[in-house]
């Protein structure tokens, strides 16, 4: 088995990114407070949320040693998620110069996940991970298509596009892991869709709370013009994405039933994305969540 494992390569690379957010703008998307704080609140979910995903996957990784390719892809998944957490945290630290204290909200996300959404059942933790990975995979397609073009800060735009590419690259890993372990169980589908529903509602609740706090701290909570602009943005975006979200409820659903390869290739070209971690750097990235 070890010889086979050594011959197998991950299906996607892990890249080390070191963005400099020192000069990031205050309102970096659509020149609008509410829309900016919406995406900042989404970003606030990533460091602790992706740590949760990694822990859910790592908890059952030993059960797929008979599938060398999936095992290698899990390792790359962990490496990518570690890099996402690192860069989004760096963005939050930089945003503190505007008096928003996003780090306190990032820590709050971790507390909520640990207290209310970390279950004794490894299947439930993994099922939430699988569902929210699908939710994210749908959103990043919209990001690559047109949302990023509204971002006026080049560094933050590149952060979101790099993240979007990698979410697309590893979109099937957690799902394949879940199916490999639990797919033959009679409750597999019910658990998968139930935890997806729970996860999405929890995400919206936590993110909305974070956004309101950011708007309050920025003294923009009563900016009705900004809220109206944001409302139009949300209606347009979610009306387009909703059918893709609902695909998850099909019994024969699989993340790779959609092909974003052309969009990903174009996005990688836009931001010059090619750098990958060397083997020893990949091992260090995976240890970030040890």
Secondary structure, DSSP 8 states (H G I E B T S, - for coil): -HHHHHH---SS---------TT--SS-BTT-HHHHHHHHHHHHHHHHHHHHHHHHHHTTGGGGTT-HHHHHHHHHHHHHHHHHHHHHHHHHHHHGGGT--HHHHHHHHHHHHHHHS--S-HHHHHHHHHHHHHHHHHHHHHIIIIIGGGB--HHHHHHHHHHHHHHHHTTTHHHHHHHHHHTTSTTHHHHHHHHHHHHHHHHHHHHHHHHHHHHHHTT-TT-HHHHHHHHHHHHHHHHHHHHHHHGGGSTT--GGGS--HHHHHHHHHHHT------HHHHHHHHHTT-
